[in-house]
């Protein structure tokens, strides 16, 4: 199966469930994986931002990669989240992690350092030279503090042949249009924003790496498939059904919001690693109200 066939449609940036003592809840993880697979999303992204990757390191990170691979057992393609703001550390991670069973790597653009556009290009050029797997770059300036411009994204797409896609979460439609218009034909643009996935696909994006699909995989993946088939009138019904739910997942931060939904569904505990913190009781009541409205 080609990369485009594997990664068209809906991927989930999956959460990492924890017990109250902060250790990984492997039983809940197993339950979640089967929930996602059975509801027919196209692929899973392991230890992205939503998976609280900033607080999972070393041997524990490898344990997560291996556990998910074993539980999925080839039923879905897998993407490993390996990114950071130290280029050398990221490339070292490419060497040390056993990524057997994974089809690609998702690598977020460097955060906090705020490199200029040439620095961003050189970072991805170094990753391109070192990677054992195809790479999805990830532009999320709301978290990283620095936008990967359309020009830089297109330059990466043209010059870094192991980077086959971008998860684009700038929210800037002028930028999205420029990337889609001028990118190489084989380079994929994937939405990184649940709320604007429908119009991004209408503009030429080829799917979504989703947060909301952690909790609502079946219908949200169906919404994306309808969009991909050009059935936008039908897709709009599902898009607007989940508009308020999506907004509520980000009101007090992510993954705090989506884990609130999952805990109410009995799929995992509402627990995190600091500095991530649960949502307020007031917002939890709002979420319960929204959940009752979509049953």
N, C-alpha and C positions, 0 to 999 in steps of 0.2 A: 504494500500500500504506500503511495507517495505521501510526502509531507503534507501536501495540500489536502489530500483525501483524509488524512488523520486529523487535521486541525481546522477543517471547515466545520462550523457549527458551534456548539457550546462546550467549553471547558469550565471546570470549577476550580477557583482558587480555594482549596479546601482548608477548613479549620483544623487545628490540632487540639484534641480534647485533653483536659487535665483533670486530675483528682484534686481534692481540697488541699493536699500537701504539696501541690505543684508538680508532681510527677505525671508523666503521660498516662492517660487512661486508655490502655490498649484494648480493653473490652468495648468501650464506647467507640473507639476508632474502627474496630471491626464492624460494629453495627452501622456506623456512618458509611463506610466504604460499600457495604452491601446495599444500603439505601440509595446511594448515588448510582451504582452500577445498574440496579434493578429499574431505576427510573430513566435510563437510557439517555444519559448525556454522552457527548462524544469523547471526552478525555478529562483527566484530572491533573491539576498542577499542585505539586507537593512542596510545602515549605516556601510558599510565596508570602507576601506581607500578611495576608489574611490568616496564614498558618502560624503567625507569631514567630517567624523565622529569626527575628532579631534577638530572641532569648533562647535559641536552640543551637547548640554548637557541637563540633567535634564528633565524638563517638555517638552521642545521642542523635545528632543529625543523620549519621549513617544508619542508625537503628530505625529511624523513621522512614528513610528511603527504602530500606530493605523490607520493613514490615508492610508498607503499602504495596510494594511490588509483589510480595508473596500473597497478600490477601486479594489483590486484583486478579492475579493469576492469568494475565494475558487478555482479560476480557475488555480492557480499554487501554488506549495509549496513555503513557505517563510522561509528565514533564517535571524535571527537578529544578527547584528554585535555588540558584547559586549566584548571588550577587553581592555587591558591597561597595564601599568607598575606598578600598585599597586594591588597586588593580593586581598587584602581585599576590595578595591573599586570595583573590578570586581565582586567578589562574592556578594557584597551588591547590585550591579546592577541586578544580577540574581533574587534577592528577590523583588526589588522595581518596576521593569518594568512589566507591564501587557503584556505578550507575547501570549495571546489568538490568535489562528489562525496561529501561527508559528510552524514549524516542527523541527527546530534545531537552534543552536547558532553557529556563527563563532567567534572564539576568537584568535586574533593575539598573537603571543608570545611577552613577555615583551620587550619593546624598551628602549633605552637610558641607563638603569641601567646596561646592559650587564652582567646578571647573568651567572654563570658557568652552566655546563650541569646538575648538581644536582639541582641547583636553578630552572632551566627550568622545570625539571621533577616535583619538589615539587609544583611549580606554577600550572601546569596542574593537579596534583593530588588533590590540594585544589579545583580547579574548578570542577573536576570530582565529588567530594564529595558534592558540593553545588548546582549543576546545576538542574534546573527544566526540561531541555530538552537535547536531545543528542547534542554533541558538535563536530564541525569540528575545529580542531586545524589549525593554519595558520603559516607556516614558511616562512618568507620573509626577509632574512638577509640584503638585499639591503636597506630596510627601517628601520629595527630594530637594526642593528648593531651587531647582534649575531645569528649565525646559530644554529638551533636545529639539532643536528647530527643525522645520521641514527640510531645509537645505542639508543639515547634518544627517538627518534620517535618510534622505535620498542618497547622499554620499556613502553612507554606511551600506545601504542596500546595493549600491553599484560596485563597491570596492571590497566588501567583506563577504565572500561567497558562502561562508558557513553560517551567516546570519540571514535567515530566510523569512523572517516576519518581525513585525513590531506590535506589541501590545500598547496601543496608543490611548493614553488617558489624560491628555492635555485639556480636553473639553473645548478646544478651539477649532471650530469647524473650518475656518479659513486654512488652518494648518493641515487638518485632515484632508481637505480638498486638494491642497498642493501636493501632499504625499501621494495620494491615490492617483492624481493626474500624471505625476512625473516619475514615479517609481518604476523599476523594471517589472515586466509583466509577471514574472514568477514570484515576486516578493509579495508577501501577504500582509494586509493590515487587519488587525484584530482589535475589536473594541475592548477597552479596559474600564468602561463606564456603563454599568447596568442601565441608568436612566436614559441614555442617548443611543443605545444600541440600535434601535429600529431606524432612526435617521442615518446613523453611520453605515448600516448595511445598505440602505437606499442609495447612499453616496458611493458605495463600492467596497466597504469592509466585508470580510468573509466570516464573521462570527464574533464570538465574545468569550473572554475569560471572566467569569461571573462570581460575584459574592452572593447574590440573592439565590442562585441555584443551589447553594448549600442546603437551604431550607425548602425551596420549591423547585426541585430539578425538573420534574416531568413537564409541567406547564411552561416553565420559562424556556426550556430547550425546545419545546414545540413552537413557542413564539418565534424563536430564532430560525427554526426550520421554515416556518411560513414566510418569514422575511426573505430567506435565502431562495425560496421558490417564487418570490415576487408577489405573494398573496398578502399585501400589506393591509387591506381592509380587515381580513380575518386576524392578522397579527395584532392590529391595533386594539382589538378587544382584550387580548391577554396583556398587552403593553399597559393599558390603562387600568386593568384589574390590579396590577402590582405596583403602580406608580407610588401610592402612599406607603406601601410596605417597604419599597426600596428606600424611600426618603427616610423612613423611621430607622432603617438599619445603619444609617450614617449620622443621625442627629447627635448622638453622644459618642461617636467614634466607632471605628471598625477595627477588630472583629467583635467589639462589645455588643453591637446591635444584633448581628447575625447569630451570635451564640445565645442571646436572649431568646430568639425564636427557636433555636434548636433545643434549648433546655425546656421550653414550654412543650415541645413535641416529644420530650422524653428521650432524645437521641444523645445528649451529652450534658454534662454539668455546666452551670453558668460560672465557670472558673477560668482564671487567666494567670499569666505570669506578669508581675509588675515590670513596667509601670502601667500596663493595660489594666483597666478596672471595670467592674460591672456597671451597667447603666443604672440610673436612679429608679427608685420605686415608682415615681410618678410616670416616668417614660415606660416602664414595664407595663403599667396599667393601659397605657395607650397602645402598646404592642398587642396585648391580649385582646383589646377591642378590635384592632385591625385583623387579627387572626380569626376571630369569630366571623368577620365579614367576608372572608374568602373561602369558607368551608363549603 
